[in-house]
Each structure stands twice: as C-alpha cells, then as structure tokens.
Amino acid sequence: MANIKEIARIAGVSVTTVSRVLNNHPYVSKDKRTAVLETIEQLNYTRNMNAVHLITGRTGAVAVILPFINSFYFSVVMDGLAQAALAAQYRLILCQTNYVPEEELKVLDMLRNKEIDGVIIVSTALKPEVIEPYTIYGPVVTCQNSGERRFSSVYIEQYAAFRHGLEYLYGKGHRRIGYCEGRQNGSSASIRQNAFRDFLAEKGLLFDPEWMIFDCIREEDGAAVARRLLGKTDRSSRPEAMIISGDHVAAGLIIEARKHGLNIPEDLAVMGFDNQPIGRLLGITTIDNQLYQMGEAAFGIIHEHINGSSLPVTRKLEYRIIERSTV
C-alpha cells in the first residue's frame, strides 16, 4: 500500500508538500499540487483517517442536535450553520432526536468518545446542568440562553421579542389577542408563554385559554386553527388578532381563513415569528429572530473553540419587527 514517502518520491516533492496537499494547505504551488494529486490517483492512495485523527487530535466534524430535520424553523438555522461549516471545510453530522433525552445524550457521548470535535445544540430537552459536565470533553454551543454556563450560547431574548410583538398588536388597537405555539413545554416556548400571560395581565386584557393553542408546527396546523376559530359563530368569542410562533403556521391560518371569506387584517390580524420566505410571499407581518445568523454565529463560536479559544461565549442577537400587510 502506498504511503506519503512514496508519493513524495514519485511526485518529486518533499513529504511536507504532500502533507500540505492532503490537508488542503493553501501555500502549495499549482504545479506541485497537480503532481501530488496525479500521483495519489495513480497509486490509488487513501488516507488512514483514524491515524490522521490521532496525529491532529481532530475529526473535522461537528455534531448538530436538533429535534426535527423537516422543521422550517430549524432549517433556516441549519442553513446558516451549513454555510459557515462549508467555508471552514468542516463536516456537520445531523442528529435528529425528536426531543428524546436519551438520543441527545448519545450525541454528547460522541463528544466524550472523541468521535467529533464539538456539539451544537439547536434545541434540546436536556437541562443546562445535564449538558454542562460534557464540556470537559470538548466545546458545546447552544442556540438558546442558558445563563452563565461552562458552554457557549447564541440567542435572541425570547421574552423581549415576543412582548414587543404583543405591544405592536396592542398599539394597532387589538385587545382580544390569541396565541399559537409549537411545543408547549420547550424552554423558549415557556418563555414566550410567560411573556404572553404577563402582557395580558399588565394590560388588563382577557385571557381565554381557548385562544392559547399548542402543537402548531406546520401549515396544516394553522389551517386547523382557522377552522377552529371560524367554528365560533359569535365574533366576540374569537380573538381579533393572533400572534403565531412560526410563519408557516401563520400562512396556513391566513390561507384557510381567506378561503372562508375572512379578511386579513380587517377581520383577523395575524403576526408571525421567524421571518420565513413564505412570510415575504404572503406579506405576513412578523418578528425577524435572526435564525440564519444564529446558525452562522453558532458555528463560528464552536470553530473558535476548536482552534483554541476556551472561554465560554454568550452572544445575544438583535430582533426586529417587519411590518407587512397582515396587521
């Protein structure tokens, strides 16, 4: 079997040059790089990656924990992650966990076993104190605010962002406000629920439990919410505005409501929360929570850790309301 010394001899270059070519080092002349690559192809050389990992102490891979791969919300975060990883020539290992703690722990065990260089947690069922001990094995970055921890985090202020959306609806004259959420017991979802309840209480507005609807993840869920509201023949028993944690859910609600003759926003104002492309197409007023930038920043932070930065980083991203035509 060919080795690096033989490649160097046949290509007429040094062993160092061969190593640089194999590791995509930029400072190799075009002629020498071509000679090495042609020799590698001629000898059918394959690197022993286990040996490379032992020498470098790195695998060139980062695991990403996320509950659902087909979620529109998470797909935008993943886009930011993937683009940043590609630029850094790193591989991402996507680990769908369905919010099953045991599955998430298996990924963290990959870090402990040195199968990966780090873990990025997009969303998790694990408590911060469960994640924290794994930082002795390698860097961990979460896409949520976990407070002062031994791992890094990048996030937006969910409470402030959601409250800002509610203030916007209130400023437009809406007093009967409903709310659609995804996973009821998620950490970010719990924060948004607190913001919703606190806001209604402070403003002295009606809190109707039937206007707080959970398990809204896809367009079909939004359509089901529209039918549920339309089933209330007494308009005073319906909300006059909905704030929805996901533009795809908001889109489903709007499309279904319009099918049944409801005017948006005259009969029902709708505000989204994540600024997806479908929101731009349908003119949905929404809160841009910087999902792409979150993924991009999360990879940037973990890459810095892999390359020697040891102190935990806490990075807060800005949010903004995008005014369109549904409020």
C-alpha positions as CSV (number, residue, x, y, z in Angstrom):
1,M,0.0,0.0,0.0
2,A,1.3,3.5,-0.9
3,N,2.4,5.9,1.8
4,I,3.3,9.6,1.9
5,K,7.0,9.0,1.4
6,E,6.4,7.0,-1.8
7,I,4.0,9.7,-3.1
8,A,6.7,12.3,-2.4
9,R,9.4,10.3,-4.2
10,I,7.3,9.7,-7.3
11,A,5.9,13.2,-7.5
12,G,9.4,14.7,-6.9
13,V,8.4,16.8,-3.9
14,S,9.0,16.8,-0.2
15,V,7.0,14.8,2.4
16,T,5.9,18.2,3.8
17,T,4.5,19.2,0.5
18,V,2.5,16.0,0.2
19,S,1.1,16.6,3.7
20,R,0.1,20.1,2.9
21,V,-1.8,19.0,-0.2
22,L,-3.6,16.3,1.7
23,N,-4.6,18.8,4.3
24,N,-5.7,21.5,1.8
25,H,-3.0,23.9,2.8
26,P,-3.1,27.0,0.6
27,Y,0.6,27.6,0.3
28,V,1.5,25.0,-2.3
29,S,2.3,25.9,-5.9
30,K,-0.1,24.8,-8.6
31,D,2.5,22.6,-10.3
32,K,3.4,20.7,-7.1
33,R,-0.2,20.3,-6.1
34,T,-1.0,18.9,-9.5
35,A,1.9,16.5,-9.4
36,V,0.9,15.2,-5.9
37,L,-2.8,14.8,-6.8
38,E,-1.9,12.9,-10.0
39,T,0.5,10.6,-8.1
40,I,-2.2,10.0,-5.4
41,E,-4.7,9.0,-8.2
42,Q,-2.1,6.8,-9.9
43,L,-1.3,4.9,-6.7
44,N,-4.9,4.8,-5.6
45,Y,-3.8,6.3,-2.2
46,T,-6.3,6.5,0.6
47,R,-5.5,8.2,3.9
48,N,-6.0,6.3,7.1
49,M,-8.3,8.8,8.8
50,N,-8.0,7.1,12.2
51,A,-4.3,7.8,12.0
52,V,-4.9,11.4,10.9
53,H,-7.3,11.9,13.9
54,L,-4.7,10.5,16.3
55,I,-2.0,12.8,15.0
56,T,-4.1,16.0,14.7
57,G,-6.4,15.4,17.6
58,R,-9.4,16.4,15.4
59,T,-12.0,14.7,13.4
60,G,-13.1,17.6,11.2
61,A,-16.7,17.0,12.2
62,V,-19.2,18.7,14.4
63,A,-22.5,17.1,15.5
64,V,-25.7,19.1,15.5
65,I,-28.5,18.2,17.8
66,L,-31.9,19.2,16.5
67,P,-35.4,17.7,17.2
68,F,-36.7,17.6,13.6
69,I,-34.9,17.9,10.4
70,N,-38.0,18.8,8.4
71,S,-38.9,21.8,10.5
72,F,-39.0,25.1,8.6
73,Y,-37.7,27.0,11.7
74,F,-34.7,24.7,12.2
75,S,-34.0,24.5,8.5
76,V,-33.1,28.2,8.4
77,V,-30.8,27.8,11.4
78,M,-29.2,24.8,9.7
79,D,-28.7,26.8,6.5
80,G,-26.6,29.3,8.5
81,L,-24.7,26.5,10.2
82,A,-24.0,24.6,6.9
83,Q,-22.8,27.7,5.0
84,A,-20.3,28.6,7.8
85,A,-19.2,24.9,8.1
86,L,-18.6,24.7,4.4
87,A,-16.5,27.8,4.4
88,A,-14.4,26.3,7.2
89,Q,-14.1,23.0,5.4
90,Y,-15.9,21.2,8.3
91,R,-18.4,18.4,8.2
92,L,-21.7,18.5,10.0
93,I,-23.3,15.4,11.4
94,L,-27.1,16.0,11.8
95,C,-28.6,14.1,14.7
96,Q,-32.4,14.2,14.8
97,T,-33.5,13.4,18.4
98,N,-37.3,14.1,18.5
99,Y,-36.7,15.7,21.9
100,V,-35.8,12.3,23.3
101,P,-33.3,13.0,26.1
102,E,-31.6,9.6,25.7
103,E,-31.0,10.3,22.0
104,E,-29.5,13.7,22.8
105,L,-27.2,12.1,25.4
106,K,-25.9,9.7,22.8
107,V,-24.7,12.6,20.7
108,L,-22.9,14.1,23.8
109,D,-21.3,10.7,24.3
110,M,-19.9,11.0,20.8
111,L,-18.0,14.1,22.1
112,R,-16.8,12.2,25.2
113,N,-15.6,9.4,22.9
114,K,-13.7,11.8,20.7
115,E,-15.8,10.9,17.6
116,I,-16.5,14.6,16.9
117,D,-14.8,17.9,17.7
118,G,-17.8,19.6,19.2
119,V,-21.6,19.7,19.6
120,I,-24.0,22.5,18.5
121,I,-27.4,22.2,20.2
122,V,-30.2,23.9,18.2
123,S,-33.0,22.9,20.5
124,T,-33.0,20.4,23.3
125,A,-35.0,18.6,26.0
126,L,-32.0,18.5,28.3
127,K,-31.5,20.8,31.2
128,P,-28.3,23.0,31.1
129,E,-26.9,21.2,34.2
130,V,-27.0,17.9,32.3
131,I,-25.2,19.4,29.3
132,E,-22.5,21.2,31.3
133,P,-20.4,18.2,32.5
134,Y,-19.7,17.2,28.9
135,T,-17.7,20.4,28.3
136,I,-14.6,18.8,29.7
137,Y,-14.6,16.6,26.6
138,G,-14.9,19.4,24.0
139,P,-16.8,22.5,23.1
140,V,-20.6,22.8,23.2
141,V,-22.7,25.7,21.8
142,T,-26.4,26.1,22.4
143,C,-28.9,28.2,20.4
144,Q,-30.7,29.4,23.4
145,N,-30.0,31.4,26.5
146,S,-28.9,29.1,29.3
147,G,-27.4,31.7,31.6
148,E,-23.8,31.7,32.8
149,R,-22.6,28.2,32.0
150,R,-19.4,26.4,31.0
151,F,-20.7,26.2,27.5
152,S,-21.3,28.9,24.9
153,S,-24.6,30.1,23.6
154,V,-26.1,32.3,20.9
155,Y,-29.7,33.5,21.2
156,I,-32.3,36.2,21.0
157,E,-34.2,37.5,24.0
158,Q,-37.4,35.5,23.5
159,Y,-39.3,37.3,26.2
160,A,-38.5,40.7,25.0
161,A,-39.1,39.8,21.3
162,F,-42.5,38.3,22.0
163,R,-43.5,41.1,24.2
164,H,-42.5,43.6,21.5
165,G,-44.8,41.8,19.1
166,L,-47.7,42.0,21.6
167,E,-47.0,45.7,22.1
168,Y,-47.2,46.2,18.4
169,L,-50.6,44.5,18.2
170,Y,-51.8,46.5,21.2
171,G,-50.6,49.7,19.5
172,K,-52.7,48.8,16.5
173,G,-55.8,48.7,18.7
174,H,-56.1,45.0,19.2
175,R,-57.4,43.9,22.6
176,R,-58.6,40.3,22.1
177,I,-55.3,38.5,21.3
178,G,-54.8,34.8,20.7
179,Y,-51.6,32.8,20.6
180,C,-50.3,29.8,18.6
181,E,-47.3,27.9,19.9
182,G,-45.4,24.8,18.9
183,R,-44.1,22.6,21.7
184,Q,-45.8,23.6,24.9
185,N,-43.0,22.6,27.3
186,G,-40.0,23.8,25.3
187,S,-37.6,26.2,27.0
188,S,-38.2,29.0,24.5
189,A,-41.9,28.3,24.3
190,S,-42.2,28.5,28.1
191,I,-40.6,31.9,28.0
192,R,-43.0,33.1,25.3
193,Q,-45.9,31.8,27.2
194,N,-44.8,33.8,30.3
195,A,-44.5,36.9,28.1
196,F,-48.0,36.4,26.8
197,R,-49.6,35.9,30.2
198,D,-47.6,38.8,31.8
199,F,-48.6,41.2,29.0
200,L,-52.3,40.4,29.1
201,A,-52.3,40.7,32.9
202,E,-50.5,44.0,32.9
203,K,-52.8,45.5,30.3
204,G,-55.9,44.1,31.9
205,L,-56.8,42.1,28.8
206,L,-58.9,39.0,28.6
207,F,-57.1,35.7,28.9
208,D,-59.1,32.9,27.2
209,P,-57.4,29.5,27.5
210,E,-59.1,28.5,24.2
211,W,-57.2,31.3,22.4
212,M,-53.8,29.8,23.5
213,I,-53.3,26.9,21.1
214,F,-50.3,24.4,21.2
215,D,-48.8,21.9,18.8
216,C,-48.9,24.3,15.9
217,I,-45.9,23.4,13.8
218,R,-46.9,23.2,10.1
219,E,-49.2,24.9,7.6
220,E,-51.9,22.3,8.2
221,D,-51.9,23.2,12.0
222,G,-52.5,26.8,11.1
223,A,-55.4,25.9,8.8
224,A,-56.9,23.8,11.6
225,V,-56.7,26.8,14.0
226,A,-58.5,28.9,11.4
227,R,-61.3,26.4,11.2
228,R,-61.5,26.2,15.0
229,L,-61.9,30.0,15.2
230,L,-64.5,30.1,12.4
231,G,-66.5,27.5,14.3
232,K,-67.2,30.2,16.9
233,T,-70.2,31.9,15.3
234,D,-70.2,34.7,17.9
235,R,-67.4,37.0,16.8
236,S,-67.0,38.4,20.3
237,S,-65.8,34.9,21.3
238,R,-63.0,35.0,18.8
239,P,-59.7,36.8,19.1
240,E,-59.3,39.8,16.8
241,A,-55.5,39.2,16.5
242,M,-53.2,36.2,16.6
243,I,-49.5,36.1,17.3
244,I,-48.0,32.8,16.0
245,S,-44.6,31.4,16.7
246,G,-43.9,30.4,13.1
247,D,-44.6,32.0,9.7
248,H,-45.6,28.7,8.1
249,V,-48.3,28.2,10.7
250,A,-49.4,31.8,10.2
251,A,-49.5,31.2,6.4
252,G,-51.7,28.1,6.9
253,L,-54.1,30.1,9.1
254,I,-54.3,33.0,6.6
255,I,-54.9,30.9,3.5
256,E,-57.6,28.9,5.3
257,A,-59.3,32.0,6.8
258,R,-59.4,33.7,3.4
259,K,-61.0,30.6,1.8
260,H,-63.9,31.1,4.2
261,G,-64.3,34.8,3.5
262,L,-62.3,36.3,6.4
263,N,-60.5,39.5,5.6
264,I,-56.9,39.8,6.8
265,P,-56.2,42.0,8.8
266,E,-59.7,43.6,9.0
267,D,-61.5,40.6,10.5
268,L,-58.3,39.0,12.0
269,A,-54.8,40.4,12.3
270,V,-52.0,37.9,12.1
271,M,-48.4,38.3,13.3
272,G,-45.7,35.7,12.7
273,F,-42.5,35.0,14.5
274,D,-39.4,34.0,12.4
275,N,-39.4,35.8,9.0
276,Q,-39.5,32.8,6.7
277,P,-39.6,33.2,2.9
278,I,-43.3,32.2,2.8
279,G,-44.0,35.2,5.1
280,R,-42.5,37.5,2.5
281,L,-44.6,36.0,-0.3
282,L,-47.8,36.3,1.7
283,G,-47.0,39.7,3.2
284,I,-47.0,38.4,6.8
285,T,-46.1,40.9,9.5
286,T,-43.5,39.1,11.6
287,I,-40.7,39.3,14.0
288,D,-37.3,38.6,12.4
289,N,-35.5,36.5,15.1
290,Q,-32.2,36.1,13.1
291,L,-32.4,32.4,12.5
292,Y,-29.8,32.2,9.7
293,Q,-27.4,34.5,11.7
294,M,-27.9,32.3,14.7
295,G,-26.7,29.2,12.9
296,E,-23.8,31.1,11.3
297,A,-22.8,32.5,14.7
298,A,-23.1,29.1,16.5
299,F,-20.7,27.5,14.1
300,G,-18.3,30.5,14.2
301,I,-18.2,30.2,18.0
302,I,-17.6,26.4,18.1
303,H,-14.9,26.8,15.4
304,E,-13.1,29.3,17.5
305,H,-13.3,26.9,20.5
306,I,-11.9,24.0,18.4
307,N,-9.0,26.3,17.4
308,G,-8.1,27.1,20.9
309,S,-10.5,29.7,22.4
310,S,-11.5,28.2,25.7
311,L,-13.7,30.9,27.5
312,P,-17.5,30.4,27.1
313,V,-19.1,33.0,24.8
314,T,-22.6,34.4,25.3
315,R,-23.8,36.2,22.1
316,K,-27.2,37.9,22.0
317,L,-28.6,38.7,18.6
318,E,-31.0,41.5,17.8
319,Y,-34.6,41.0,16.6
320,R,-36.8,43.4,14.7
321,I,-40.5,43.7,13.7
322,I,-41.1,43.6,9.9
323,E,-44.3,45.4,9.0
324,R,-46.2,44.0,6.1
325,S,-49.9,43.7,5.4
326,T,-51.4,41.2,7.9
327,V,-51.7,43.5,10.9
